[in-house]
Amino acid sequence: MTCQVLHQFTVRHQAPISDTSIVAGEIVYVGSFDRTMYALDAASGELKWKFKVDDSAYAHFTSPQVANGVLYAGGDTGRLYALDIKTGDFI
């Protein structure tokens, strides 16, 4: 059995992906060391939205979790971020 790459997404400056990504519904949520949380369409790989942390020169997100339409992710900035899963807006 062989595996096939279905989609590939490259983050800014080819920064590494931080911790674990999560799939909720049809969206993949993944944080990166470029200080950004990305929401990608699981079927097409299309970028749906992104949220960038502006308060740290170098930050990454911990493993995200989704509950009641909100994406929760901690960060090495010492904060817990709550983002609307449809828009990526900070709540």
N, C-alpha and C positions, 0 to 999 in steps of 0.2 A: 504494500500500500504506500502510495506517495501522497504528499501534501502539495497543494497548489496555493500560491499567494493570490487572493482575490482582490485585495485593495492594498495600497501603500500610501501612507501619509507622512510627509516629512515636515517636521517643525522648524521654526526659524533657527538658523545657524546650526541645524542638525543637532540641537540640544538633546540630551538623553531623556527618555521617558522616566518619570518618577513614580515609583511604587506600582501599585496594581490599578489596572483600568477596570471599569465596571460596565456591564450592559444592562440597560433598563429600557424595556419596550424595544423600540427599533433604533435606539441611540447608544453609541459607545462613548463613554466619558473617560478622558485620559488627561492626566496632568503631565507637565514637562518642566525641565529645569530652565526653560526660557521664561519662567514665571507665569505660565499660561495654562488654563484649563480649557480643553477642547471638547466639543460635542460633535461627533461624526455620525452620519447616517450609516447604520450597520450594513444595509444592502448595497449602497452605492459608494461608500467611503467619502461622500461629500461633506465638507465642513458646514455644520449648521450654525454654530456660534463659537466664540472664544471669549474668555474672561482673563484679563491680565492683571496681576498684582503689581501695583505701582509703588509700593512703599518699601521695597527691598531691592538692592542691587543684584542679589542672587537668592532666589527663593524657589521652593518646590512644594508641591501639594502631597499630602499623605493620601492613603487609599480613600477614594470617595465612596459615599453611600447615598442612596436615594430613598426618600420617604415623603409621601403626600405631596408630590410635585416639586420637591426641593432637593437639590444636590448639596450634600454637606461634605466638606473636605477641610481638614486641618492643613496647616502649613508651617514651615520652619520660621515663619515670621511671628509665631506665638499666637496666631489667630485662628478661629474657626470661621470658615466662609460658608454662607448659605446662598445658593444661586437658584433662580427660577429655571427649571429644566427645559422650558420651552424657549426662553429668550436669552438665558445666561446672565440676566440682570442680577446684581447684588441685592439681596433682600435685607 
